[in-house]
Amino acid sequence: MISIICSPLTRLPRAERSACASVGPGEVGGEVGFFTSDRRRSATVTAATDGQVRVVRRRWLDELRGSDPRAAADVLFQLARTLADRVQ
């Protein structure tokens, strides 16, 4: 599952409960677990403030691949770009 941030949030690491980052509209979380075969996540995030998040699940992307392969490819490319930017 990937979370797409729709409004500003402050993320808290689960263990520390102190603010470590603020994220804004258009930012993405969960891309590591989305792409790994065992769906293992690299972090757990808790929002300290109310906000809106949209969720993209693998099932939705699989369905999109069947109905609109070009759109699914665009989504995957953008997610891969986000992941690549984070590991630089």
Secondary structure as GFF3:
##gff-version 3
##sequence-region A 1 88
A	DSSP	beta_strand	2	5	.	.	.	ID=ss1
A	DSSP	beta_strand	9	13	.	.	.	ID=ss2
A	DSSP	beta_strand	21	23	.	.	.	ID=ss3
A	DSSP	beta_strand	28	29	.	.	.	ID=ss4
A	DSSP	alpha_helix	31	35	.	.	.	ID=ss5
A	DSSP	beta_strand	45	47	.	.	.	ID=ss6
A	DSSP	beta_strand	53	56	.	.	.	ID=ss7
A	DSSP	alpha_helix	58	67	.	.	.	ID=ss8
A	DSSP	alpha_helix	69	87	.	.	.	ID=ss9
###
